[in-house]
Amino acid sequence: MSLIYILLVVFGIGILIFVHELGHFLLAKKCGVRVEVFAIGFGTRLFGWRRNKEGKVVFSIGPLRSIEPGTEDHTDYRVCLVPLGGYVKMAGEEPTEDLTGAEWEFPSKTVGQRAAIIVAGVVFNAIFALFAFIIAFQWGVRFTYNEVGNIEVGKPAWKAGLDSGDQVLEIDGSKINDFDDLATTIAFSSAEKGSIFKIRRGNRILEVPVKSHYEPRLGFQTIGIGVRLGLSVKNILTLPDGQAPAKLAGLQPNDEILGIDSFPVENHLRLYRLLASFPSKQLSFQDQKSKKEILLSLGEWEQNPNIQPENLVFNGLSFQNWGEFRRTISFHGELELPLKIRRNGKVLTLKITPGLSPFWIMGIQNGAPLTIEAIRKGSLGSKYFQVGDTIQKVNGKEVPTLVEFLEALEKAEGKEVQIEFLRGKKVEQVSISMKEIKTYWLITQIYWKKGLEIEWPRSSISFPYFQKGDRILAVNGEKVESLSELVDGVARRKMNLFFLIERKGKKIPTPHIQEKQLKSHWVLDSLSFSDQPVVGNLLPLFPAQKAGIQKGDRILAINGTPIDSWSDLVIFLQNSKGKEMEIRLERKKKEYTFRLTPFQSGVKVQNAFSIFKKDDLILKLGNKFVDSFVEIWQEIKTHPNTNLEITYIRNNKIHKKSLDPAEFLSQERRWITKVEWRKDAKIGVYPHVARHLVQVPSLSRSIVLGIKKSYIFVKRILLTLKSVLTAKVSAKNLGGPVLIAQASYSLAKQGFGTLLYFLGILSLNLAIINILPIPILDGGHLFFLAIEKIKGSKVSEETMMIANYIGLALLLFLMIFVTYNDIMRLFR
């Protein structure tokens, strides 16, 4: 199938060149100009044909050796070695030719005729684009969704209050049909003026002002949003530690991920992780003893934890979006899953085991000052704080780091929380009621209908527990009938919460929401802090402390790579694979260099069991670092009759003890509540962007859409050129033949209509680029004709030759530049 797609791409791009040159050819013939060569490609002639004296077509291979007398007015149709364009050679066109003044020579024609011949290629490309759009819409084109995908914290979309899933209908009155329209409109927007986004959120239409910002990394204006992702595999990846679960399982590019097939649950660990993957859903199980179906949610299991998982078989489910799939995978580290996929029309089940890559740490906390860099509009934080404020204390206790700030809020008691902060040079203080802290998300982050029915759950707290259409019946068993009763019920309780909801006629308890989460969630939802790579507290006995790094040090580079943010530091560490690294940092305006080898993060014990006490940090089992409880369990299972030496940290001291496997394995049923487990497992796949088919059977409507799209893309191409020339958009975003071939190949696999639509866009690009007043291009020839018309005589041959050399040099430079961009994209 790949060969068919490649041939489609080659044929499609060849058509664009053919159409352009056909325009020149037909107008030249119409005006009586002798056309000597009609070529696809440049350079050496590979093969071609021309008519002989008798008018018969004669095919020949290789260069044309001679022209048969009496056939001078016939055209040689040829295909050349370098397939990067094409040309039409007209008699008398070249400055070096000896002109006879014959009427069939190009220079003998009037300025108007010559201009018509030159502009015909551009016109034909524009006409082709229009018809390509019309036919593509009739055939069917796959477009991206005009939805907001992932949102980066602290970026313009987050600050403006946009949510993932918002459907963008218009920007400043211009209709947005897909994410390409959305991204391009933002790229050309004014950062100073901002834009008005008309969005649909649930059943509501809202207008949201958003100011874009220039992102140097990307080279254009952006608001910090991602596109909606689909469930079709684009790339198979290798994890940082060398694992490749997807490849090992046999997953392939373009496989469509459908869901999870049925499997026996076996134990509490599997049951909990499965339910936790879908906390707001009831999942279907088959009881092997009673042979009855059991519907079970995480909340129901928490209310009745005595359910015996050994008797249950999970009945499987279908994924609704990439988020559900990603969450399921992340919760199943080192646990095999039967993944159901569709490949070439066939449904298959693959056995896949998500991998837990080691989480590497140096043993330092983020020490950047708690200076607010961005605030989310409409959030609780926006009522009390301003950008530039620096948080200092909570209830009189200093909180120099974000971790300490959140912990202080979670431990806060009483009716109010006192937060002290620095604004400018003045120390300020605010009192926020505990009721407002614990309940603001119910009032502002959920859209309600009458009778406590949820119209739309917005908050990241409500997402895992509530769905659109749920009706709240009770809080911790106490009946509530109004929003005020609900708010009072949540505010009064100094314990974890659970709600009884009615969903599609069934009463279901939600999973527990921790009270400490309610106390601290508003910070992460409201405020974005400085992300500077400044060292805070150091963990005793860890590599950073041992190497001599101190609190307050600012990390500048690791192994020569600049570190500009704490996020950069975390990413670099995870890619380090535990190898020794050189760290360059700044301390009191002086630079120092240290060398250290990162540790794996280990496993923190939550409650005492076996030889462990609460807060012990398990580092090694024998000589092997462990980073998840599953790794410990598997190692012990492998040596069930052998005591193993375990290394752990307790009270800032390293301890080593012998571990009895039998005693440890007896804790199996208590894993879930006793030891932390990581929720970031991966299989090594990246998805295609989600697309939907737009097909317009009506010819008249497809013509209207074709004309509209032609206008939109002409405007977009001109804006792109303007933005590149004025440095508003970085030239690194320009693409060349490699990018065109990649995009064409990718779109060809989405269907003929989508490929034709893309070729229409390319055809318009070709038309507009060719009409630019650059020597050697059609626009350059038109420019010289305009001068000739004005001054009444032709531009001198010497001037023309110099201009053409300059134009050629510019084109060669541009070709090298965009090809370099293409190559760098491949490496990235």
Beta strands, then each sheet from edge to edge (+ up, - down):
strand 1: 35-51
strand 2: 57-61
strand 3: 76-90
strand 4: 141-144
strand 5: 167-171
strand 6: 174-175
strand 7: 195-201
strand 8: 204-210
strand 9: 213-215
strand 10: 220-222
strand 11: 229-236
strand 12: 256-260
strand 13: 263-264
strand 14: 283-287
strand 15: 293-296
strand 16: 312-314
strand 17: 317-318
strand 18: 337-343
strand 19: 346-352
strand 20: 360-361
strand 21: 364-366
strand 22: 372-375
strand 23: 390-394
strand 24: 397-398
strand 25: 416-423
strand 26: 426-433
strand 27: 446-448
strand 28: 454-457
strand 29: 471-475
strand 30: 478-479
strand 31: 499-503
strand 32: 506-509
strand 33: 527-529
strand 34: 535-538
strand 35: 554-558
strand 36: 561-562
strand 37: 581-587
strand 38: 590-596
strand 39: 599-600
strand 40: 603-604
strand 41: 617-621
strand 42: 624-625
strand 43: 644-650
strand 44: 653-659
strand 45: 685-689
strand 46: 691-694
sheet 1: 2+ 1- 3+
sheet 2: 4+ 46-
sheet 3: 6+ 5- 7+ 8-
sheet 4: 9+ 10-
sheet 5: 11+ 45-
sheet 6: 17+ 12- 18+ 19-
sheet 7: 13+ 16- 14+ 15-
sheet 8: 20+ 39-
sheet 9: 21+ 34-
sheet 10: 22+ 33-
sheet 11: 24+ 23- 25+ 26-
sheet 12: 27+ 28-
sheet 13: 30+ 29- 31+ 32-
sheet 14: 36+ 35- 37+ 38-
sheet 15: 40+ 41- 42+
sheet 16: 40+ 41- 43+ 44-
end
